[in-house]
Amino acid sequence: MDRLTRRELKQDEFREKMESLEQYARKHWRPLTLGGVVVVVAVGLVVGLKRYSARQEAAANVMLGAALKTFNAYVGTVAPGTLSPGDQSFATAQAKYQKALGEFQQVIAKYPRTDAADYARIHAAFCEAQLGKDTEAIQLLEQAARNSHREIASLAKFALANEYAKTGKTAEAEKIYQELSQHPTLAVPRATALMAMAQMYSSQQPARARQIYAQLEKEYTGHPTVIAAIKQQLAALPN
């Protein structure tokens, strides 16, 4: 009996709510209809933006691909007929990186909010570093590191840590290496981040480097490739 009473009470409550909603809809049908139109328009805008974004990304990827061909081009004297059609070579590395930098900058300028632009920033930073412009390289990598895509951000952060290490900013570099080791990605696995940190300390603080390598040996006992790399780096450490 109690069960039936509770059920009847729930049905009455439901009926009252439905009647209230019906009355509200009759009074405010015009605003509700307009609200529905706004929702439809908003959905249409989202779909349109997604399509536009996809087109932008595709176009940016084409430009990025061309820039990467320059970035990976051969440096030195090439015998006639050696290169494939469309490939190029450069007399010096400086000439190659200067041209590649310009092409990466074009991607960034034309498609600044695409993932391709952040890949371009990472590679442009490498070009800047090779041309002796470490400050410019760091600025580009800091921008790319803010990408919401974890893989892209981790690549940018790893390159940024390497640049910090190169320019003597050891504390800043270690902070990023530690962060990457605690939150690894496919692009930057834990072992990669810790190996880079150990290498940073190898010349100035070899004892610290040995500690990191010892930690890695314990963690990656079942990974022959990692262990072989660790042993190679340990053998190169100064006493």
HUNOR-V655801 format. One record per pair of residues at least 6 apart in sequence whose C-alpha atoms are under 7 Angstrom apart, sorted by the first residue. I is the first residue (numbers start at 1). J is the second residue. If there is no record, write none. Layout:
I:J + I:J
This chain:
56:111 + 57:114 + 57:116 + 60:107 + 60:111 + 60:116 + 61:116 + 63:107 + 64:104 + 64:107 + 64:116 + 64:120 + 67:100 + 67:103 + 67:104 + 70:96 + 70:100 + 71:96 + 71:97 + 71:100 + 73:88 + 73:89 + 74:88 + 74:89 + 74:90 + 75:89 + 75:90 + 75:91 + 75:92 + 75:93 + 76:90 + 76:91 + 76:92 + 77:91 + 90:96 + 94:131 + 97:127 + 101:124 + 101:127 + 104:120 + 104:124 + 107:117 + 107:120 + 108:117 + 108:120 + 111:117 + 118:144 + 121:140 + 121:141 + 121:144 + 122:140 + 122:141 + 122:144 + 122:156 + 125:137 + 125:138 + 125:140 + 125:141 + 126:137 + 128:134 + 128:136 + 128:137 + 129:137 + 138:160 + 138:163 + 141:156 + 141:160 + 144:153 + 144:156 + 145:153 + 145:154 + 145:156 + 145:157 + 146:153 + 147:153 + 151:185 + 151:186 + 151:187 + 154:187 + 154:188 + 155:187 + 155:188 + 157:176 + 161:173 + 161:176 + 161:177 + 162:173 + 164:170 + 164:172 + 164:173 + 165:173 + 165:200 + 174:197 + 177:193 + 177:194 + 177:197 + 180:190 + 180:193 + 181:190 + 181:193 + 181:194 + 184:190 + 194:212 + 198:209 + 198:212 + 198:213 + 199:209 + 201:208 + 201:209 + 202:209 + 202:237 + 206:237 + 206:238 + 213:230 + 217:227 + 220:226 + 220:227 + 221:227
